[in-house]
Amino acid sequence: MGQLSTLDKDWGFIRKDKIHSFNKLIRGEVNIADIDPNNVSIRPRQKGVDMKLGVDITSVVLKKLANKIILISGDSDFVPAAKLARIEGAHFILDAMGRKVKGELAEHIDGLKVLFIM
């Protein structure tokens, strides 16, 4: 697990309707008193997860604990881990959850599978 960011907070509505619309609120089309506080939530963001997963992938590959890594992500932050895994002889399979895989990450994988679609 990473750390929850205290700087990068994203407030939003759990359920959106004609009153619970962030855009309408900003434009002044909704009275703040009409907003149900139980419908407001904070969506904190985790930081450091990619780095920890990259270290885990590296550790597993270098210790020869696995010869195949399957990563469910599409984040290019994993390029160094994918590169090292392949250099060390492991197969690096990626499931980008139906998203397009861009740039260097596409170059450093052995296969692309679609098991999960978001």
A tleap script that builds the chain and sets N, CA, C and O, in Angstrom:
source leaprc.protein.ff14SB
mol = sequence {
  NMET GLY GLN LEU SER THR LEU ASP LYS ASP
  TRP GLY PHE ILE ARG LYS ASP LYS ILE HIE
  SER PHE ASN LYS LEU ILE ARG GLY GLU VAL
  ASN ILE ALA ASP ILE ASP PRO ASN ASN VAL
  SER ILE ARG PRO ARG GLN LYS GLY VAL ASP
  MET LYS LEU GLY VAL ASP ILE THR SER VAL
  VAL LEU LYS LYS LEU ALA ASN LYS ILE ILE
  LEU ILE SER GLY ASP SER ASP PHE VAL PRO
  ALA ALA LYS LEU ALA ARG ILE GLU GLY ALA
  HIE PHE ILE LEU ASP ALA MET GLY ARG LYS
  VAL LYS GLY GLU LEU ALA GLU HIE ILE ASP
  GLY LEU LYS VAL LEU PHE ILE CMET
}
set mol.1.N position { 0.843 -1.189 0.000 }
set mol.1.CA position { 0.000 0.000 0.000 }
set mol.1.C position { 0.881 1.242 0.000 }
set mol.1.O position { 1.958 1.269 0.597 }
set mol.2.N position { 0.397 2.256 -0.678 }
set mol.2.CA position { 1.107 3.527 -0.705 }
set mol.2.C position { 0.623 4.409 0.435 }
set mol.2.O position { 0.029 3.936 1.405 }
set mol.3.N position { 0.885 5.678 0.298 }
set mol.3.CA position { 0.449 6.667 1.282 }
set mol.3.C position { -0.678 7.488 0.687 }
set mol.3.O position { -0.642 7.821 -0.497 }
set mol.4.N position { -1.684 7.821 1.496 }
set mol.4.CA position { -2.743 8.692 1.021 }
set mol.4.C position { -2.216 10.122 0.982 }
set mol.4.O position { -1.660 10.619 1.961 }
set mol.5.N position { -2.396 10.765 -0.144 }
set mol.5.CA position { -1.902 12.120 -0.319 }
set mol.5.C position { -2.781 13.107 0.442 }
set mol.5.O position { -4.007 13.073 0.336 }
set mol.6.N position { -2.143 13.980 1.205 }
set mol.6.CA position { -2.887 15.020 1.911 }
set mol.6.C position { -2.955 16.293 1.067 }
set mol.6.O position { -3.727 17.200 1.379 }
set mol.7.N position { -2.169 16.366 0.022 }
set mol.7.CA position { -2.159 17.552 -0.832 }
set mol.7.C position { -3.065 17.393 -2.042 }
set mol.7.O position { -3.610 18.378 -2.539 }
set mol.8.N position { -3.229 16.193 -2.510 }
set mol.8.CA position { -3.924 15.922 -3.760 }
set mol.8.C position { -5.314 15.369 -3.476 }
set mol.8.O position { -5.586 14.202 -3.760 }
set mol.9.N position { -6.200 16.198 -2.916 }
set mol.9.CA position { -7.539 15.748 -2.548 }
set mol.9.C position { -8.509 16.061 -3.675 }
set mol.9.O position { -8.414 17.109 -4.315 }
set mol.10.N position { -9.422 15.166 -3.911 }
set mol.10.CA position { -10.429 15.345 -4.942 }
set mol.10.C position { -11.800 15.165 -4.311 }
set mol.10.O position { -12.183 14.048 -3.965 }
set mol.11.N position { -12.536 16.252 -4.160 }
set mol.11.CA position { -13.873 16.191 -3.594 }
set mol.11.C position { -14.874 15.963 -4.708 }
set mol.11.O position { -14.679 16.436 -5.827 }
set mol.12.N position { -15.937 15.248 -4.413 }
set mol.12.CA position { -16.949 15.026 -5.429 }
set mol.12.C position { -18.243 14.531 -4.826 }
set mol.12.O position { -18.385 14.407 -3.610 }
set mol.13.N position { -19.180 14.253 -5.708 }
set mol.13.CA position { -20.484 13.750 -5.293 }
set mol.13.C position { -20.545 12.248 -5.531 }
set mol.13.O position { -20.081 11.752 -6.558 }
set mol.14.N position { -21.111 11.542 -4.588 }
set mol.14.CA position { -21.281 10.092 -4.712 }
set mol.14.C position { -22.279 9.807 -5.831 }
set mol.14.O position { -22.043 8.947 -6.680 }
set mol.15.N position { -23.374 10.521 -5.825 }
set mol.15.CA position { -24.416 10.364 -6.825 }
set mol.15.C position { -24.648 11.732 -7.456 }
set mol.15.O position { -24.797 12.728 -6.748 }
set mol.16.N position { -24.677 11.781 -8.777 }
set mol.16.CA position { -24.885 13.049 -9.477 }
set mol.16.C position { -26.333 13.161 -9.934 }
set mol.16.O position { -26.925 12.196 -10.417 }
set mol.17.N position { -26.884 14.344 -9.775 }
set mol.17.CA position { -28.232 14.641 -10.258 }
set mol.17.C position { -28.277 16.129 -10.578 }
set mol.17.O position { -27.231 16.770 -10.681 }
set mol.18.N position { -29.503 16.698 -10.741 }
set mol.18.CA position { -29.587 18.105 -11.142 }
set mol.18.C position { -29.087 19.065 -10.057 }
set mol.18.O position { -28.688 20.187 -10.367 }
set mol.19.N position { -29.102 18.644 -8.807 }
set mol.19.CA position { -28.585 19.495 -7.722 }
set mol.19.C position { -27.119 19.177 -7.442 }
set mol.19.O position { -26.315 20.085 -7.228 }
set mol.20.N position { -26.773 17.904 -7.443 }
set mol.20.CA position { -25.413 17.481 -7.101 }
set mol.20.C position { -24.548 17.415 -8.356 }
set mol.20.O position { -24.180 16.338 -8.826 }
set mol.21.N position { -24.238 18.582 -8.879 }
set mol.21.CA position { -23.404 18.718 -10.066 }
set mol.21.C position { -22.331 19.751 -9.768 }
set mol.21.O position { -22.632 20.910 -9.486 }
set mol.22.N position { -21.086 19.324 -9.833 }
set mol.22.CA position { -19.983 20.221 -9.515 }
set mol.22.C position { -19.965 21.419 -10.469 }
set mol.22.O position { -19.736 22.548 -10.036 }
set mol.23.N position { -20.202 21.187 -11.743 }
set mol.23.CA position { -20.186 22.287 -12.720 }
set mol.23.C position { -21.275 23.317 -12.426 }
set mol.23.O position { -21.030 24.520 -12.515 }
set mol.24.N position { -22.481 22.850 -12.075 }
set mol.24.CA position { -23.565 23.773 -11.738 }
set mol.24.C position { -23.240 24.552 -10.466 }
set mol.24.O position { -23.562 25.735 -10.354 }
set mol.25.N position { -22.607 23.887 -9.521 }
set mol.25.CA position { -22.216 24.543 -8.271 }
set mol.25.C position { -21.224 25.669 -8.543 }
set mol.25.O position { -21.360 26.764 -7.996 }
set mol.26.N position { -20.238 25.406 -9.377 }
set mol.26.CA position { -19.224 26.413 -9.713 }
set mol.26.C position { -19.861 27.600 -10.446 }
set mol.26.O position { -19.487 28.750 -10.215 }
set mol.27.N position { -20.819 27.317 -11.324 }
set mol.27.CA position { -21.476 28.383 -12.090 }
set mol.27.C position { -22.498 29.149 -11.253 }
set mol.27.O position { -23.053 30.143 -11.721 }
set mol.28.N position { -22.756 28.704 -10.023 }
set mol.28.CA position { -23.706 29.386 -9.149 }
set mol.28.C position { -25.156 29.038 -9.434 }
set mol.28.O position { -26.061 29.743 -8.989 }
set mol.29.N position { -25.384 27.963 -10.168 }
set mol.29.CA position { -26.741 27.555 -10.526 }
set mol.29.C position { -27.396 26.707 -9.433 }
set mol.29.O position { -28.588 26.411 -9.512 }
set mol.30.N position { -26.630 26.317 -8.421 }
set mol.30.CA position { -27.135 25.474 -7.336 }
set mol.30.C position { -26.874 26.192 -6.016 }
set mol.30.O position { -25.788 26.726 -5.791 }
set mol.31.N position { -27.870 26.197 -5.159 }
set mol.31.CA position { -27.723 26.781 -3.836 }
set mol.31.C position { -26.993 25.774 -2.940 }
set mol.31.O position { -27.374 24.605 -2.886 }
set mol.32.N position { -25.976 26.209 -2.258 }
set mol.32.CA position { -25.176 25.324 -1.403 }
set mol.32.C position { -26.052 24.653 -0.340 }
set mol.32.O position { -25.801 23.505 0.026 }
set mol.33.N position { -27.055 25.341 0.148 }
set mol.33.CA position { -27.938 24.780 1.186 }
set mol.33.C position { -28.720 23.568 0.673 }
set mol.33.O position { -29.174 22.748 1.472 }
set mol.34.N position { -28.883 23.445 -0.649 }
set mol.34.CA position { -29.635 22.319 -1.218 }
set mol.34.C position { -28.803 21.041 -1.329 }
set mol.34.O position { -29.343 19.968 -1.598 }
set mol.35.N position { -27.528 21.152 -1.128 }
set mol.35.CA position { -26.648 19.995 -1.285 }
set mol.35.C position { -26.722 19.104 -0.048 }
set mol.35.O position { -26.607 19.585 1.079 }
set mol.36.N position { -26.912 17.823 -0.262 }
set mol.36.CA position { -26.973 16.840 0.814 }
set mol.36.C position { -25.545 16.496 1.239 }
set mol.36.O position { -24.795 15.938 0.438 }
set mol.37.N position { -25.147 16.809 2.468 }
set mol.37.CA position { -23.771 16.527 2.906 }
set mol.37.C position { -23.413 15.039 2.873 }
set mol.37.O position { -22.238 14.682 2.786 }
set mol.38.N position { -24.436 14.170 2.942 }
set mol.38.CA position { -24.184 12.728 2.871 }
set mol.38.C position { -23.837 12.270 1.448 }
set mol.38.O position { -23.425 11.129 1.241 }
set mol.39.N position { -24.005 13.154 0.490 }
set mol.39.CA position { -23.703 12.834 -0.892 }
set mol.39.C position { -22.346 13.402 -1.333 }
set mol.39.O position { -21.979 13.315 -2.504 }
set mol.40.N position { -21.620 13.977 -0.391 }
set mol.40.CA position { -20.303 14.547 -0.688 }
set mol.40.C position { -19.234 13.598 -0.161 }
set mol.40.O position { -19.334 13.088 0.955 }
set mol.41.N position { -18.209 13.367 -0.982 }
set mol.41.CA position { -17.133 12.476 -0.524 }
set mol.41.C position { -15.780 13.016 -0.969 }
set mol.41.O position { -15.672 13.777 -1.932 }
set mol.42.N position { -14.770 12.606 -0.250 }
set mol.42.CA position { -13.398 12.921 -0.642 }
set mol.42.C position { -12.803 11.663 -1.245 }
set mol.42.O position { -13.011 10.555 -0.750 }
set mol.43.N position { -12.077 11.851 -2.300 }
set mol.43.CA position { -11.413 10.728 -2.959 }
set mol.43.C position { -9.915 10.936 -2.848 }
set mol.43.O position { -9.295 11.487 -3.757 }
set mol.44.N position { -9.325 10.498 -1.737 }
set mol.44.CA position { -7.878 10.669 -1.592 }
set mol.44.C position { -7.134 9.818 -2.619 }
set mol.44.O position { -7.653 8.805 -3.089 }
set mol.45.N position { -5.946 10.224 -2.954 }
set mol.45.CA position { -5.152 9.491 -3.937 }
set mol.45.C position { -3.961 8.845 -3.258 }
set mol.45.O position { -3.300 9.443 -2.409 }
set mol.46.N position { -3.705 7.614 -3.653 }
set mol.46.CA position { -2.550 6.917 -3.114 }
set mol.46.C position { -1.313 7.312 -3.898 }
set mol.46.O position { -1.343 7.412 -5.124 }
set mol.47.N position { -0.255 7.529 -3.192 }
set mol.47.CA position { 1.025 7.875 -3.811 }
set mol.47.C position { 2.047 6.812 -3.445 }
set mol.47.O position { 2.001 6.254 -2.348 }
set mol.48.N position { 2.952 6.535 -4.342 }
set mol.48.CA position { 4.042 5.607 -4.056 }
set mol.48.C position { 3.737 4.157 -4.372 }
set mol.48.O position { 4.597 3.296 -4.183 }
set mol.49.N position { 2.531 3.863 -4.850 }
set mol.49.CA position { 2.154 2.481 -5.131 }
set mol.49.C position { 2.965 1.936 -6.303 }
set mol.49.O position { 3.460 0.811 -6.244 }
set mol.50.N position { 3.104 2.727 -7.366 }
set mol.50.CA position { 3.847 2.286 -8.547 }
set mol.50.C position { 5.291 1.928 -8.193 }
set mol.50.O position { 5.819 0.915 -8.651 }
set mol.51.N position { 5.913 2.764 -7.382 }
set mol.51.CA position { 7.304 2.517 -6.991 }
set mol.51.C position { 7.422 1.219 -6.203 }
set mol.51.O position { 8.339 0.431 -6.433 }
set mol.52.N position { 6.497 0.996 -5.276 }
set mol.52.CA position { 6.545 -0.226 -4.472 }
set mol.52.C position { 6.315 -1.470 -5.324 }
set mol.52.O position { 6.981 -2.486 -5.131 }
set mol.53.N position { 5.377 -1.395 -6.265 }
set mol.53.CA position { 5.159 -2.528 -7.163 }
set mol.53.C position { 6.379 -2.776 -8.040 }
set mol.53.O position { 6.745 -3.925 -8.289 }
set mol.54.N position { 7.004 -1.708 -8.504 }
set mol.54.CA position { 8.219 -1.839 -9.312 }
set mol.54.C position { 9.338 -2.516 -8.545 }
set mol.54.O position { 10.054 -3.353 -9.094 }
set mol.55.N position { 9.492 -2.158 -7.278 }
set mol.55.CA position { 10.515 -2.783 -6.431 }
set mol.55.C position { 10.180 -4.258 -6.207 }
set mol.55.O position { 11.071 -5.107 -6.237 }
set mol.56.N position { 8.911 -4.565 -5.985 }
set mol.56.CA position { 8.491 -5.962 -5.806 }
set mol.56.C position { 8.766 -6.787 -7.059 }
set mol.56.O position { 9.276 -7.904 -6.970 }
set mol.57.N position { 8.431 -6.242 -8.220 }
set mol.57.CA position { 8.687 -6.945 -9.478 }
set mol.57.C position { 10.174 -7.211 -9.638 }
set mol.57.O position { 10.579 -8.320 -9.986 }
set mol.58.N position { 10.978 -6.201 -9.386 }
set mol.58.CA position { 12.431 -6.330 -9.489 }
set mol.58.C position { 12.967 -7.388 -8.544 }
set mol.58.O position { 13.786 -8.221 -8.931 }
set mol.59.N position { 12.505 -7.354 -7.309 }
set mol.59.CA position { 12.957 -8.305 -6.303 }
set mol.59.C position { 12.603 -9.742 -6.689 }
set mol.59.O position { 13.442 -10.637 -6.587 }
set mol.60.N position { 11.388 -9.957 -7.123 }
set mol.60.CA position { 10.930 -11.299 -7.512 }
set mol.60.C position { 11.756 -11.827 -8.682 }
set mol.60.O position { 12.159 -12.990 -8.693 }
set mol.61.N position { 12.001 -10.972 -9.655 }
set mol.61.CA position { 12.744 -11.390 -10.845 }
set mol.61.C position { 14.215 -11.661 -10.517 }
set mol.61.O position { 14.771 -12.667 -10.958 }
set mol.62.N position { 14.840 -10.780 -9.756 }
set mol.62.CA position { 16.260 -10.954 -9.429 }
set mol.62.C position { 16.499 -12.172 -8.543 }
set mol.62.O position { 17.550 -12.807 -8.641 }
set mol.63.N position { 15.549 -12.505 -7.686 }
set mol.63.CA position { 15.674 -13.682 -6.818 }
set mol.63.C position { 15.219 -14.954 -7.517 }
set mol.63.O position { 15.229 -16.033 -6.924 }
set mol.64.N position { 14.817 -14.825 -8.787 }
set mol.64.CA position { 14.352 -15.966 -9.595 }
set mol.64.C position { 13.172 -16.689 -8.943 }
set mol.64.O position { 13.073 -17.914 -9.017 }
set mol.65.N position { 12.274 -15.923 -8.303 }
set mol.65.CA position { 11.097 -16.499 -7.667 }
set mol.65.C position { 9.965 -16.713 -8.671 }
set mol.65.O position { 9.018 -17.452 -8.401 }
set mol.66.N position { 10.071 -16.061 -9.830 }
set mol.66.CA position { 9.069 -16.225 -10.887 }
set mol.66.C position { 9.740 -15.987 -12.231 }
set mol.66.O position { 10.689 -15.211 -12.342 }
set mol.67.N position { 9.231 -16.666 -13.244 }
set mol.67.CA position { 9.770 -16.433 -14.582 }
set mol.67.C position { 8.736 -15.766 -15.489 }
set mol.67.O position { 8.973 -15.561 -16.679 }
set mol.68.N position { 7.574 -15.429 -14.897 }
set mol.68.CA position { 6.548 -14.706 -15.651 }
set mol.68.C position { 5.892 -13.699 -14.714 }
set mol.68.O position { 5.482 -14.036 -13.604 }
set mol.69.N position { 5.802 -12.460 -15.184 }
set mol.69.CA position { 5.142 -11.395 -14.432 }
set mol.69.C position { 3.932 -10.962 -15.240 }
set mol.69.O position { 4.046 -10.681 -16.433 }
set mol.70.N position { 2.782 -10.906 -14.599 }
set mol.70.CA position { 1.579 -10.387 -15.236 }
set mol.70.C position { 1.166 -9.144 -14.466 }
set mol.70.O position { 0.819 -9.208 -13.286 }
set mol.71.N position { 1.211 -8.020 -15.155 }
set mol.71.CA position { 0.898 -6.735 -14.537 }
set mol.71.C position { -0.433 -6.230 -15.084 }
set mol.71.O position { -0.631 -6.165 -16.297 }
set mol.72.N position { -1.334 -5.876 -14.185 }
set mol.72.CA position { -2.616 -5.311 -14.595 }
set mol.72.C position { -2.535 -3.808 -14.374 }
set mol.72.O position { -2.800 -3.309 -13.281 }
set mol.73.N position { -2.167 -3.105 -15.422 }
set mol.73.CA position { -1.989 -1.656 -15.399 }
set mol.73.C position { -1.668 -1.211 -16.814 }
set mol.73.O position { -1.487 -2.039 -17.708 }
set mol.74.N position { -1.599 0.070 -17.011 }
set mol.74.CA position { -1.163 0.596 -18.297 }
set mol.74.C position { -0.233 1.770 -18.086 }
set mol.74.O position { 0.055 2.536 -19.005 }
set mol.75.N position { 0.226 1.892 -16.867 }
set mol.75.CA position { 1.023 3.037 -16.452 }
set mol.75.C position { 2.463 2.907 -16.931 }
set mol.75.O position { 3.109 1.886 -16.694 }
set mol.76.N position { 2.959 3.920 -17.595 }
set mol.76.CA position { 4.328 3.886 -18.116 }
set mol.76.C position { 5.381 3.980 -17.006 }
set mol.76.O position { 6.574 3.851 -17.283 }
set mol.77.N position { 4.963 4.200 -15.768 }
set mol.77.CA position { 5.909 4.186 -14.650 }
set mol.77.C position { 6.540 2.809 -14.472 }
set mol.77.O position { 7.563 2.682 -13.800 }
set mol.78.N position { 5.943 1.780 -15.066 }
set mol.78.CA position { 6.451 0.420 -14.912 }
set mol.78.C position { 7.475 0.033 -15.972 }
set mol.78.O position { 7.920 -1.114 -15.998 }
set mol.79.N position { 7.856 0.955 -16.840 }
set mol.79.CA position { 8.830 0.656 -17.890 }
set mol.79.C position { 10.141 0.120 -17.315 }
set mol.79.O position { 10.618 -0.905 -17.803 }
set mol.80.N position { 10.757 0.754 -16.303 }
set mol.80.CA position { 12.021 0.215 -15.776 }
set mol.80.C position { 11.880 -1.207 -15.231 }
set mol.80.O position { 12.767 -2.036 -15.437 }
set mol.81.N position { 10.776 -1.499 -14.541 }
set mol.81.CA position { 10.574 -2.845 -13.994 }
set mol.81.C position { 10.378 -3.862 -15.117 }
set mol.81.O position { 10.916 -4.967 -15.054 }
set mol.82.N position { 9.608 -3.491 -16.146 }
set mol.82.CA position { 9.384 -4.391 -17.280 }
set mol.82.C position { 10.694 -4.655 -18.017 }
set mol.82.O position { 10.984 -5.783 -18.415 }
set mol.83.N position { 11.468 -3.604 -18.186 }
set mol.83.CA position { 12.758 -3.713 -18.880 }
set mol.83.C position { 13.699 -4.665 -18.131 }
set mol.83.O position { 14.313 -5.547 -18.731 }
set mol.84.N position { 13.799 -4.472 -16.820 }
set mol.84.CA position { 14.676 -5.317 -16.012 }
set mol.84.C position { 14.195 -6.759 -16.007 }
set mol.84.O position { 15.000 -7.685 -16.101 }
set mol.85.N position { 12.888 -6.951 -15.899 }
set mol.85.CA position { 12.343 -8.314 -15.886 }
set mol.85.C position { 12.725 -9.045 -17.170 }
set mol.85.O position { 13.126 -10.209 -17.127 }
set mol.86.N position { 12.605 -8.381 -18.288 }
set mol.86.CA position { 12.939 -9.017 -19.568 }
set mol.86.C position { 14.440 -9.247 -19.700 }
set mol.86.O position { 14.860 -10.272 -20.238 }
set mol.87.N position { 15.247 -8.318 -19.222 }
set mol.87.CA position { 16.709 -8.506 -19.251 }
set mol.87.C position { 17.100 -9.731 -18.442 }
set mol.87.O position { 18.017 -10.464 -18.811 }
set mol.88.N position { 16.395 -9.949 -17.334 }
set mol.88.CA position { 16.689 -11.087 -16.454 }
set mol.88.C position { 16.043 -12.384 -16.932 }
set mol.88.O position { 16.158 -13.414 -16.268 }
set mol.89.N position { 15.367 -12.340 -18.073 }
set mol.89.CA position { 14.830 -13.559 -18.670 }
set mol.89.C position { 13.383 -13.884 -18.343 }
set mol.89.O position { 12.873 -14.923 -18.762 }
set mol.90.N position { 12.722 -13.019 -17.609 }
set mol.90.CA position { 11.314 -13.267 -17.273 }
set mol.90.C position { 10.421 -12.765 -18.406 }
set mol.90.O position { 10.769 -11.821 -19.116 }
set mol.91.N position { 9.288 -13.399 -18.560 }
set mol.91.CA position { 8.280 -12.934 -19.517 }
set mol.91.C position { 7.434 -11.888 -18.805 }
set mol.91.O position { 6.997 -12.098 -17.673 }
set mol.92.N position { 7.210 -10.772 -19.464 }
set mol.92.CA position { 6.439 -9.682 -18.873 }
set mol.92.C position { 5.169 -9.498 -19.688 }
set mol.92.O position { 5.203 -9.008 -20.817 }
set mol.93.N position { 4.042 -9.902 -19.095 }
set mol.93.CA position { 2.745 -9.822 -19.755 }
set mol.93.C position { 1.974 -8.670 -19.130 }
set mol.93.O position { 2.005 -8.476 -17.915 }
set mol.94.N position { 1.289 -7.916 -19.962 }
set mol.94.CA position { 0.562 -6.742 -19.497 }
set mol.94.C position { -0.920 -6.870 -19.830 }
set mol.94.O position { -1.287 -7.263 -20.938 }
set mol.95.N position { -1.760 -6.536 -18.866 }
set mol.95.CA position { -3.189 -6.370 -19.108 }
set mol.95.C position { -3.488 -4.909 -18.807 }
set mol.95.O position { -3.496 -4.498 -17.647 }
set mol.96.N position { -3.732 -4.132 -19.842 }
set mol.96.CA position { -3.975 -2.699 -19.688 }
set mol.96.C position { -5.460 -2.385 -19.518 }
set mol.96.O position { -5.876 -1.243 -19.716 }
set mol.97.N position { -6.256 -3.377 -19.155 }
set mol.97.CA position { -7.683 -3.219 -18.872 }
set mol.97.C position { -8.423 -2.579 -20.046 }
set mol.97.O position { -9.291 -1.728 -19.853 }
set mol.98.N position { -8.074 -2.992 -21.247 }
set mol.98.CA position { -8.749 -2.502 -22.437 }
set mol.98.C position { -8.267 -1.161 -22.942 }
set mol.98.O position { -8.745 -0.675 -23.967 }
set mol.99.N position { -7.326 -0.558 -22.236 }
set mol.99.CA position { -6.805 0.745 -22.659 }
set mol.99.C position { -5.648 0.573 -23.624 }
set mol.99.O position { -5.020 -0.484 -23.676 }
set mol.100.N position { -5.371 1.616 -24.384 }
set mol.100.CA position { -4.259 1.607 -25.330 }
set mol.100.C position { -2.943 1.711 -24.557 }
set mol.100.O position { -2.814 2.526 -23.643 }
set mol.101.N position { -1.986 0.891 -24.927 }
set mol.101.CA position { -0.658 0.920 -24.298 }
set mol.101.C position { 0.233 1.816 -25.145 }
set mol.101.O position { 0.391 1.594 -26.346 }
set mol.102.N position { 0.814 2.827 -24.512 }
set mol.102.CA position { 1.571 3.824 -25.256 }
set mol.102.C position { 3.079 3.677 -25.070 }
set mol.102.O position { 3.568 3.142 -24.075 }
set mol.103.N position { 3.780 4.174 -26.068 }
set mol.103.CA position { 5.211 4.416 -26.006 }
set mol.103.C position { 6.082 3.281 -25.552 }
set mol.103.O position { 5.954 2.140 -25.997 }
set mol.104.N position { 6.979 3.631 -24.646 }
set mol.104.CA position { 8.020 2.709 -24.197 }
set mol.104.C position { 7.467 1.454 -23.540 }
set mol.104.O position { 8.062 0.383 -23.661 }
set mol.105.N position { 6.340 1.567 -22.848 }
set mol.105.CA position { 5.789 0.394 -22.174 }
set mol.105.C position { 5.441 -0.685 -23.196 }
set mol.105.O position { 5.671 -1.870 -22.951 }
set mol.106.N position { 4.895 -0.288 -24.326 }
set mol.106.CA position { 4.553 -1.248 -25.385 }
set mol.106.C position { 5.798 -1.949 -25.915 }
set mol.106.O position { 5.725 -3.100 -26.345 }
set mol.107.N position { 6.928 -1.272 -25.889 }
set mol.107.CA position { 8.191 -1.838 -26.378 }
set mol.107.C position { 8.782 -2.866 -25.420 }
set mol.107.O position { 9.522 -3.753 -25.845 }
set mol.108.N position { 8.466 -2.760 -24.143 }
set mol.108.CA position { 9.132 -3.579 -23.130 }
set mol.108.C position { 8.231 -4.641 -22.504 }
set mol.108.O position { 8.420 -5.016 -21.347 }
set mol.109.N position { 7.262 -5.119 -23.263 }
set mol.109.CA position { 6.430 -6.227 -22.784 }
set mol.109.C position { 6.536 -7.374 -23.780 }
set mol.109.O position { 6.823 -7.171 -24.960 }
set mol.110.N position { 6.299 -8.586 -23.278 }
set mol.110.CA position { 6.330 -9.770 -24.146 }
set mol.110.C position { 4.954 -10.094 -24.709 }
set mol.110.O position { 4.841 -10.773 -25.729 }
set mol.111.N position { 3.917 -9.614 -24.053 }
set mol.111.CA position { 2.579 -9.912 -24.529 }
set mol.111.C position { 1.559 -8.999 -23.900 }
set mol.111.O position { 1.768 -8.450 -22.818 }
set mol.112.N position { 0.459 -8.847 -24.592 }
set mol.112.CA position { -0.640 -8.022 -24.105 }
set mol.112.C position { -1.889 -8.884 -24.057 }
set mol.112.O position { -2.324 -9.414 -25.080 }
set mol.113.N position { -2.461 -9.023 -22.885 }
set mol.113.CA position { -3.686 -9.802 -22.695 }
set mol.113.C position { -4.775 -8.851 -22.210 }
set mol.113.O position { -4.487 -7.842 -21.567 }
set mol.114.N position { -5.991 -9.169 -22.512 }
set mol.114.CA position { -7.115 -8.390 -21.988 }
set mol.114.C position { -7.992 -9.341 -21.190 }
set mol.114.O position { -8.798 -10.089 -21.742 }
set mol.115.N position { -7.813 -9.290 -19.882 }
set mol.115.CA position { -8.600 -10.123 -18.968 }
set mol.115.C position { -9.631 -9.282 -18.235 }
set mol.115.O position { -10.737 -9.743 -17.953 }
set mol.116.N position { -9.257 -8.039 -17.929 }
set mol.116.CA position { -10.117 -7.139 -17.189 }
set mol.116.C position { -10.353 -5.894 -18.020 }
set mol.116.O position { -9.412 -5.323 -18.571 }
set mol.117.N position { -11.610 -5.471 -18.114 }
set mol.117.CA position { -11.938 -4.236 -18.819 }
set mol.117.C position { -12.652 -3.327 -17.834 }
set mol.117.O position { -13.613 -3.734 -17.181 }
set mol.118.N position { -12.178 -2.102 -17.732 }
set mol.118.CA position { -12.777 -1.116 -16.833 }
set mol.118.C position { -13.838 -0.348 -17.566 }
set mol.118.O position { -14.470 0.536 -16.988 }
savepdb mol mol.pdb
quit
